[in-house]
Amino acid sequence: MKAYVLRSFGPPERLTLMDIDQPVPADDEVLIRVRATSVQPYDWHFMRGEPYIARLMGGGVGLRKPSIAILGADVAGVVEAVGKAVTGFRPGDEVFAMIRGGGFAEFVCVRESELAPKPRNLSFEQAAAVPLAANTALVALRDEGRIQPGQRVLVNGASGGVGTFAVQLARAFGAVVTGVCGTRNVDLVRGLGADAVIDYTAADFTRNGQRYELLVDIAGSRPVSACRRVLTPKGTYVAVGGPAGRWLQPAGRMFAALAAAPFVSQRIAMAEVTRCVRNNDNLMALTEFIEDGKVTPIIDRTYPFADIPAAVRYQEEGHATGKVVVVTD
């Protein structure tokens, strides 16, 4: 099969298209013919080995070489074969999954426990836009944010991959949602269901006098101390990401926020979905929202499989609205 293999850290050109052996599913695994995958910051952090502090962290990007040879954390495709212990899927089933890596290939093996049926109303392209980004938004709002109906929720970074899902999910949970984004995406975020939209080029959301019970900070564009000003005394700040750096950021910013948590009245939490053990359950929960018409993936660009390096390069620029998707057919 063909796959993009990463042998060493570096720019997208380090992703080399190669012919490698097709994987064979273990007893508890399912072999998937990949029909679509997506590109996100998760991938290029592993590709470049940045921030450098992540190379020293357990389960991180790898110390001297990438810990994941084939990137791609989102997969949508068709079951090709199943291991002998698999009972919930059979060849021909349409599925999607969030995995640690392997999506930048024609085939990938996925544990049955990580797999879910593809939402019936989504194409493979749309389904590939969902797993990591929507899962992150769900964990940030429901698990770490403890969102409740009627709460005032602010999403900083409302037009990106995670943000577009966060706005829709917050509305689905019954919250009153304010989104923060740039000028060109104001209408999009409003169309996703935001009750109010703040254009960060025209106003500083930390100084508008509004108060929120929950702030989901994806963009990381303002200091945590400033973000806390817009929270109610018992409000919750959830860190999701922030501007990337070569040495420490965004990890340093997020850990600094957690370090302050014991000394403030508000809750401070971090949405770390890659360590979540409930991805299958989360995908099923997301499927309900999607099939009910409450959540729809927003796709900025779609690339063919042959152009995966170009897709990564575009996503790395940080200007994508919604998701960047790759189709294999």
N, C-alpha and C positions, 0 to 999 in steps of 0.2 A: 504494500500500500504506500501511498505518498503521505508525507508528513513534514511539517516545518520543525527542524531540530535546532536547538540552541546549545552550542558547545561551550560558549564563553560569554561573559557579560559584554554588553555593548549596544550599539544602535540597532535599528530594525534590520539593517543589512546582515546582521549576525544570524538571522533566522534563515536557515538553509533548507531548501526543498530537497528531500531525499526519498529514495525508495527503501523502506524498511520492512521487516517481517510484520505481518498482520497479527495482532494480539489474539491470544486464545483465552476465553473466559474461564476463570476458576469456578469452583462449585457454586459459589454464592454470587457470581457475576453474570452480567448480561453484555453481549457484544452488540454495539450500536454502530450502524452505518450513519455517519454524521451527515446530516443534510444542511445544518447551519450552526454557526457558532457566533460569538461576539467578542469584541475587543474592549478592554477597560483598563483603568490605572493598575489594577492588580497584575495584569500581564506585563506592562512595561516596567513596573517596579522590579519584577523578577528578571526581566530581560536585561536591564541596566545594573541590577544589583544595588539599587538605591532605595532609600537612604543607606549609606554605608553601615550605620548602626544595625540595620536589619541583618547584615551578614553575621553578626555575633549572637543573634537571638536564636534560641531553639525553635526549630520548625520554620526558620526564616528562608531567605532567598538563596542561601548557600554561602560558604566562606570564600573559597577560591574559584569555584565554578557554580553555575546555576544548579539549584537543587531540583528543578523541574526542567527536563530536557525538551518536552513538548508542552508549550503553553496552551491556554484556552480553557477557561473555567466554566464556560457555558456551553451546553450541548443540547441540540434538538435533532432527533433523527428517528430511524426505524430499527427495531430489534432484528438483528441478523441471526443470532444464536443465543442460547441460554445455558448456564451451568446446570449440573444435574440436581442441585439443591434449590434451584429457583422455581417458585410456584406461582408468582403473581404476574409473570409476563411470558409471552411466547413470540416466536418469529412473526414479523409483520406488524407488531404493535407500534404505534407512534408515541414517542416518549420525549421527556426533557429532563435535564439534571444539572445540578451545580456540583462540579468536581474540582479537585485541586489542580489538575492539569490534564492535557491530552486532547483538547478540543480542536487544536490546529492540525488535524489529521483526518484521513478518510474513515478510519474506524477507531473506536475506543472501547475499552472494557470498563464497566461501571458496576459497583456493588448494587444488588437489588434494593438494599435499604436506602440508597441515595437517589433512586429513580422514581419518577411519577409519570402517569399518563399525560400526554400533551393536551392542553386545553382544546376542546373541540372547535372553538370558534377562532383559533389562531392558526396562521400558516407556520411552517417551520421557521421561516425568517423571523416572524414576530415572536414565536416561542423562545428562540435563542436569545432574544433581548431581555428575557425575564429573570432567569435564576439568580445570579449574584446581586444584581442591582435591586430588584424588587425584594429579595430576601433581606438585604441590608436595610432597606426602608422599613420593612415589616418589623424586624428586630429592634430598630431604633425607636419606632413608635410604640409598638405593643409591649415588647419585653423590657427594654431599658427606659422608655418614656412613660410607660404605664398610662397610655392615653385613655381618656374618658370622654363620652359624648358631651358636647357643649363646651369643652375646653377651648381656649384660644391657643392655637399652635402656630409658630413661625418656622418656616423652612428656609434656611439661608443656603442658597445654591439650588433654587427650585427648578432650573431648566436643564440640569444635567441628567445623567443616567439614573442615579439614585433619586435625585430631586423630583423628577417628573412622576416617579412612582410614589414618593413620599406625599406629595400634594394630593394625589388621587386617593391614596389609602387613608390619609388623615380625614378627608371628606367622607370616605366610606365608613369610618369609625364614628362619624357624627360630630367632628370637631369644626370649629370656625377657623379657617386657614388663611394665613398671610404668607405669600411667597416673596422671596427676594431674588431678583435676577437683573440682567442687563436690559437695556432699552429694546433691543431687537426681539426679546423673548417675552415681553410683558403680555402681549395678546395671547401667546401660547399658554402661559401659566394661568392666566385668567380663564382660558378655555378649558383647562384641566379641572377647574372647579374652585380655584382660590377665590375667597371672598374679597381679598384685597391683595394688591401687588405693589411692592416697593421697588422702584428702579434705583439700583445702588449707585448709578452714575449721577443721580439727581438728589439723593437723600441718604442720610446715614440712619439705618434702622435702629441703631443703638441710642439715638437721640431724638426720637420722634414722640416720646412721652407715652407710648403704648406699653401695655404689660401683657405678658403671656404666661400661661401655665406650663408650656412646653416649648423649648427651642431645639430644633434639630439642625445642627451646624455641619453642613456638608462642605461648604466653600471654605470655611476657616479664614474668612477675610477680615475679621475683627478680633481684637484680643478677647480672651475669655472674660476678663474683668469687665470689659465693655458690654459683652453679651449678657452678663449677669444683671446689668442695669435694667434690661427689658423684661426680666422675669419677676413674677410675684415672689413674695418672701419664701414661699414653699414650692416654688416652681422647679422644673427639671431642665437641665442642659445636657443634651446628648451629643457628644463629639463623634463625627463620622469620618471626616477627612480634613483636608486643607492643602494649601500650596506645597508643592513638592520641593525638596532640597536634596543636595548631593550627600550631605553628611547626616543630618538628624531629622529633618522635617519630611512628612507631617507627624512622624511618630513622637518626636520630642514635644510638640505642642499638645498632643493628646495626653501624653503621660503627665505633663505639667498640669493640665486641667484636672486630672485625677488626683494628683498630689494635693491640690487645693481643697478637695472635697471635704475632708474632715474639719475644715476651719470656716465653712460657710453654711448658711441656713438652707440654701438651695441644694437639691440633689445634682450631682455631676456624674455622668456615666459615659461609657464608650460602647458603641455598637461594633462588636468584633464578630462578624458573621462567619469568617473562615474557620473559626474554631467551634462553631455551632454543631451540635450533634443531632439536631432536629430538622435538617434540611428537607428531608422527605415530607414530614408533616407540614413544614412551612410552604413547600411547593403546592401541596394539596389545598392549604388555606388560600393561597394566592389564586389557585385555579377557580375557587368559588367566586372570588371577587371578579375575576376576568370573565367567567362564563355568565355572571349576573350583569355584565356590562358596566361595572363600577370602576374597572381598571383596564386601561389599554396601553400597550407598549408604544413609546414614541421613538421612531427610528430616524436618525439624522441622515446617514448614508449607508448604502449596501455595497460591498465589494465582492468580487469573485475570489475563489480560493487562491488563485494564482497571484493575487495582489494583497495577500495578508501583510507583508511588510509595509505597504503603503497605507493600509488600514490602521496599523499600529502607529505609524508616523502621524497620521491625521488625528487620532485619538490623543496622542501624546501632546499635541499642541494645545489641548485644553479648551477648545472652542465648540465642541460638539454639543448640539441640542438633543437631549435624549441619548440614544444608543447608536453605536457603530457596529454593524452586523456583517458577517461574512457567510456567503452561501457556497456550497460545494458543487452544486449542479449548474 
